Amino acid sequence: MQYETKGRSILKAISWRTWATITTAVIVLIFTGKLTLAITVGLLEVVAKMGLYFIHERMWHRIGYGKKEIPSFILWFTGLPASGKKELADRVYRQLLKDKLKAERLDSLDVRPLFPETGFAREDVNEHVKRAGHLCAMLEKNGVIVVASFVSPYRESREFVRGVAKNYVEVYLKTTPEACERRDTKGHYQKAREGIYRDFPGVDVDYEEPRSPEVVIEVDEIGMDEAAQKIVSFLKKNVINQGK
């Protein structure tokens, strides 16, 4: 996911040799007392050893031994509306960035405006999730870790995303519609019960639970910090460190 550019190797060579040359010149000056000789030796050394260092760096760059490749993957959060997907995904995403990993964050609210005419019937939702899955897969193929949070209530479209991904990790936030409704500060569940919203998972359509998610978070039994740490630990043990 990261590599050493020639420009970086050159800058490293210059910075290293600057300090090393000053040290050499001072040592020559101390032992001989001749400033001209010290400067001459220093200049000759800096030219010769900068070249040798650059060659040495580029040779090691071509050698695969000891390099650690971090695999890209899709981390897919799914669960009922108001189960906490967005907050938890945000926390995990920030931790991946803190660990200097190349990651992008996608949420259903970010993607849906790209397709404003997409509805909420089963076929529309499946199509929406599949589009999002294609986008995630494209980013993954380009070496990007994708943290995605979508209700994605139907197994069909979630399995589609798993199929187009190279490395897919599904995080299921397990809870109940009743608990989600209590957390729902925006009143979406109430609007669904009043018929203002149609095809709302947990109210008038079923959410199809994943059969074999990689990580299950019992939302009502664990805090967000602990849940985020559980997911990050799983990733480091089963995905990230697999490339090392």
Buried (B, 14 or more C-beta within 10 A) or exposed (E): BEEEEEEEBBEBBEEEBEEBBEEBBEEBBEEEEEEEBBBEBBEEBBEEBBEEBBEEBEEEEEEEEEEEEBBBBBBBBBBBBBBBBBEBBBBBBBBBBEEEBBBBBBBBEEBBEEEEEBEBEBEBBBBBBBBBBEBBBEBBEEEBBBBBBBBBBBBBBBBBBBEBBEBBBBBBBBBEBEBBBEBBEEEBBEBBBEEEBEBBBBBEBEBBBBEEBBBBBEBBEEEBEEBBBBBBEBBEEEBBEBEE
